[in-house]
Amino acid sequence: MVAWLTQQVFWLQILVIIGAMLLAIGLLWMLFSLVLLPLIAFLQRLLAPVENTTSVSDRDYLLGTVTLAVSDGHTGEVMVTGGGLARQTYPAKLWSGTHQTLAQGTKIVIIELKQGIAYVDAFRRA
């Protein structure tokens, strides 16, 4: 191949060398995009810590404060600052069986989170 290339005219030699370089760059790009990128993405998902989530499990009891009054039949708002989470607010309804009004500033416990709505009751220390 080298002997054939040296026997050609100069412009054809340059054209063949440029073509070979473009072919090599294209093959490297395909190798990188089809093999290495998915491998890197898989390793990132595998090695990423799962504790860095701000979502709350439906089984967690959270303490918070009422920011907008919650009464029977009406939706209010509560704010949660504990549990290692940033300050988060949730729309809130009273837990079933509770018919009292929870005024702004009342300490509450979130009994259940269902479809983004916190079902709450007043926090009572035992």
Secondary structure, DSSP 4 states (H G I P E B T S, - for coil): -HHHHHTS-HHHHHHHHHHHHHHHHHHHHHHIIIIIHHHHHHHHHHHS-TT------TT--EEEEEEE-B-TTS-EEEEE--TTPPPEEEEEEEPTT----B-TT-EEEEEEEETTEEEEEE----
